[in-house]
Amino acid sequence: MDRNSQQTLKRNRHEETRFLSAPEVARMIAERGLPQCLQGVAANIAQDFLRWKSFDKSARLACHSRDGVIELMPIADDKSFTFKYVNGHPKNTAIGLPTVMAFGVLADVATGMPLLISELTLTTAIRTAATSAVAARALARANSRTMALIGNGAQSEFQALAFHHLLGIEEIRLYDCDPSATAKLVRNLERSGDAANLVLTVCSSAREAVCGADIVTTVTADKTNAAILSADMIEPGVHLNAVGGDCPGKTEIPPEVMALAKVFVEYEPQTRIEGDLQQMPTDFAVTELWEVLAGRNVGRASDAEVTMFDSVGFAIEDFSALRFLRDLAMSNDVGQSIELIPSLEDPKDLFRLLQPARASQAAIAASVVI
């Protein structure tokens, strides 16, 4: 191979951007198995949380509107940079669109070259459920077997299966103010071979659902300051997994319930703005989850203690998920190479990229004149 061919091969390797569409990601996950993918993403999240100080972190950039929010979530270590574009529009289902839609990019820090562009709508549901499981393994009672799942929308199946397969939850008590959402969840899980040994109990109220539950997961979507639980519904030793409150003015757990719990968060500066924590005084004490995973701080102190994970979603989790997708796609040769970045013989001569286009236009013009 001559020197020019070597340079071309080297350049092409750096210029390749792999694109993963939503159908391709869905097919990969179905072929690998959702429980295995939940486990893989959870393992990446735990690994990356243990490298917490290796990341350049910031709260996400959010643009709020009357009906929703559009956000960018960037993060980087010394090798890779990722960001996620994601929205949250609870009214979207009325016009046939998902409440949450997302895509993400993984780039090489050394060159800035984008190496992967992928759908993250489906993947966000997986990484959110995986994060819930990582937190619950560290914070819930070791013998937890029953979970209440309040809010049975688009993310509910993923939460149910993550807790079933990663924590050993045997019964899930279901409630949603929309009975059709619960019926959808039951139907999907009953048809899924991944939930064969999971007992599903449909409840008529949130109070009924949480009664006797070891873990309570709330994942509602309305952009309101809701009160899904009340203080008298909180039993000693329960672990609260609060997933739905994730932007200013959107909360699920009222202050009187939070005051009963030892509260854990992902990235405190972001959660104080967006989580249920936004309702609490600025001196209300919380612990970042990475400190518990790293053994730097205590999680649950006793079986009677109430713990709460105020989950808003943080960029490190998308970093972990994109790593998982990249590795899965590479090992299965899934995705297509796209020319997102121009290929230049001389990287300093960007203008020359226009010459073939101009020559083609000139030829067309000449043929018209003739």
N, C-alpha and C positions, 0 to 999 in steps of 0.2 A: 504494500500500500504506500503510495507516494505521499509527500508532505501535504499537498493540497487536499487529498482525500482524507487524511488523518484530521486535518483542521475542520473539514466539512463534517465528518462524523462527530467530532468533539462538539462542534457548534450545534448540530442537530440534537444531540443528547440534551444539551442545555435548553434548547428552544422548544422541546416537546411539552405540551400542556395536555393532560388527560382530562376528558370530560365524562362525567357520570350522570346520565339522565335519571329521572325518577323511576321509569320502568326497569332500567338496568340495576339500580340499587335495590329495588323491591325484589327482583329476581335473585340477586346475590344473597339477600337475607333469607328468602324463602328456601333457597338451595342449601345454605349453611344451617338454617334452623334459627328461629327467633330466640329461643332460650340460649343457644350458644352465642349469638350476637350480643344479647344483653350481657352475658357473662364476659365476653371479650371487651366490650365498651366499658363495663364496670371495672375490669382489671386495668385498662388504660387510665381511667379516671383516678383510681386509687394510686397508681404509679405517678401520675402527673401531679396530684395533690401533694405527694411526698417530696416533689421537686419544687414546691411552691415558690421558694426564693430565687429559683432559676429563671422565673418568668418576668417579663416587662408587662406589668398589669395596669389596667385602668378601667373605670366604670364605663359601661357602654354609652354610646352617643345615641340619644333618643330624640325623635321629632314627633311630638304629640299633636293629635287632632281631636276633634269632638268625638269621633267614633272609634278611635284606635291610636296605634303608635307604630312607627317604623324605626328600626334600630340597626346600628352597626356595632359589632362586638369583636374588637381586635385583641390579639395577644401574641407574644413571641418569646421563644427562648433563643439560645445562641445559634440554633440551626434552622428553625422553621418559624415562619410567621403565618398566622391564620386570621381570617375574619369571617363572620357570618352576617349576612343580611337577613333580617327577620321582621315580620310584622305581627301585630296582634289586633285583630278587628272582630270583636264578638258578633257583630251583626252580619258578617259575611255569609253565613250559612243561608240567610234568607234569599241571597242572589246566587247561590250555588258555588260559592268559593269557601275554602277552608278558613277557619279563624286564624290559624297560623300558617304562614308560607315562608320558606327559607331556602337559601343556597349559601354555599361557603367556598372559600378559596384557601389553599395551602401553597405557600411560596417558599423558595429557598432564600434564607437570610443572606448568604454569601453573595448572591447575584441579584436578588430581587425577582428572579424568574418565577412566575406562577406555574406550579407543577400539577396542580389538581383543581378543577372546578367541579363541584358536585351539588346535587340536590341535597337539602338538609331538612325538608319538611317531615318526611318519614323518619329521618335520622334524628331529628330533634326530639321526637316522641320517645325514641329508643334511649337516647342519651339522658333525657330527663328522668325516665324510669330507672335507668341504671344508677344515676346520681342519688335518687331516693333510696335505692337499695344499699348503696355504699354508706350513706348516712345512717340508715336504720341498723345496719350491721354493727356500727360503732356506738349507737345511742339507745336502741330499743332493748328490752329485756331479752336475754338469750333464749328463753323458752316461748317466745311469741309465736302463736299459731293462728290467731284470728285478727283480721283487719276489717275496719269499716272503710268503704270507698264512697265518698260523698262528691258527686259530680261524675256523671257517667258518659261524658262526651268523647272527643276524638282521642284523648290520651289515656283513657281509663283502662283499655285492654292491656296496654303496655305496662302500666303501673301494676295491674293485677298479676300479670305473668312474671314480672320482675320480682315481686314479693313472693310469689309461689315458688319459683325456681331458684332464686338466690338466697331467700331467707327461710324457706320451708313453711310459709303460710298455707294453712289447710282449708280455711273458710274465709270467704269475703262477704261481708254484709253490705248490700248495695242500696244507695238512695240517690235519687235525682228528682228535682221538682218537675222535670219532664219525664213522665213514665215511658215514653217512647225511646228515650236515651238509654234507660235501664234495660228495656226489652232488647235494644240493639246490642248492648254489651253482653247480656246473657246469651243471645243468639250466636254472636261471634265466638264467645268462649266455649259454648257447647259444641260448636262445629269444629273448633280447633283441637287438634290432637295434642296440643301442648298443655291443655287444661283438664285432662281426663280425670285426674284425682282431686280436683279443686271443687269444694262445695260452695255454691252460690246461693245466698239467702237474700231475697228481695224484701226491703223494709219500706214502711209507709211514712217514715220520717227520719230526720237526721238523729233525733234522740234515740229512736229504736235501733238505728244502725250502730251507734257508738256504744250501746249498752253491752258491757262485757268484752269489748274489743281491746286487744293488746296494742294495736297500732291504729291510728286514725289518719287516713289520707284525704285531704280536701283538694279538689282540682276543678274548681268552678271557673267560669269564663267572664261573667258580667263585669263591666268596668264600673264598679260601684264599691262603696265601703260597706260590704256585707258583713253579717254576723252569722256564720254557718254554725258555730258552736256557742254555747253559753257556759258560764263557770260551773253551774250545777250539773253539767253533763260530763265533766272531766273527772275520771276515776284515778285513784292513786296508781302510779306506775305506768300510765299510758304514754306512748310516744306519738306526738303529733307531727305529721309530715305535711306541711302547708305548702302546696305547689301553686295554687291559682293566683295568689296576690303577687303581681310582678311588675307593677308600674304605679306611678303616683295616682292616688285616687282609686286604686283597685286593691282591696284587701278582703280577707275572708275571716280572719281570727281577731275578735275584738280585744281591746287592751286588758279587760278583766281576766280573760283566759291566758293571755301571754304573761300576765303577772304571776300566774300559778306555776309557770314552767321555767326550766333552765333552757335558754334559747341559744341555738347554734345557727351560724350563717355561712355562706360561701365567702364573699368578699365584702367586708363590713361597710366600706364607703358606698358601695352600690346598693346594698340591702337597706341601709338607713333611708335611702331615697325612694326605693321601689317596693320593698317588701312589706309584710305586715308590721315590721319594725318601724315604719314611717309614722305610726300612731303613738309611739312611745317616746318618753323624754330622751334627750340626747345623752344623758348619763345612764340610761338603762343598759345594764351589762349584758354583753353577748360574747360568744366564743367562736372563732373561725374554725370550720370543720377540719382544716388541714392540721391544726394544732393537736386535735384529738388523734387523728390518724398517725401523726408522727410521734405520739407519746409525750408531747410537750405540755398538754393540758388534760384534765380529767373530763371524761364524757359523763355518763350516768354514774351517780355516786351510790345509788341503792335501788332496789327493786320497787320501792315506793315513790321514787322521785318521778316527776312529770318532766319529760324532755320534749323539745320542739325544734324541728329543722325548718327554718324560714327560708324556703327555696325560691329563688328568683331566676336561676339560670345564670351561669357565669361562663365567660369566654374559654376558660381552661377546659371546660367539658366539651365544647365544640372542637377544640384542638385535639382532645383525646379521641373524639368520634371521627374526625377527619383522618387521623393517623390510622384508625382501624379500617376505614373505608379504603384508603390508599393501599394498605397492605393486602386487604382482601381482593381488591381489583387487580393488583399486580400479580398475585398468586394465581388468579383465575383468568388473567388476560381479558378483563372486562373493561369496557369504555373505549372511547375513540380519541385519537390524537387530533387536536384542532390547532389551526394557525392563528392563535390569539395574538402572538407577538410577531412582527414582520421579520423575515429571514433576509439578512443583508450581507452581501459579499464584503462590504466595507461598513462596519458598524457606525462609522462617523458620517456616512453618506445616506441619510434618511431620505433626502430629496429624490434620489435616484429611484426610489420605490414607485414614483409617479410616472416614470418614463414608459414602461410597458403599457400602462393605461392610456397615456397620451398617444403613443404610436398606434394603438388599436383604434382610438377615436379618429385619428387622422386617416387611417386606412378606410374606415367606414365612410368618412366624409368624401374621400376621393372616389369611392365606388358610387356614391350617390350622384356626384357631378358627372361621371361618365354616363 
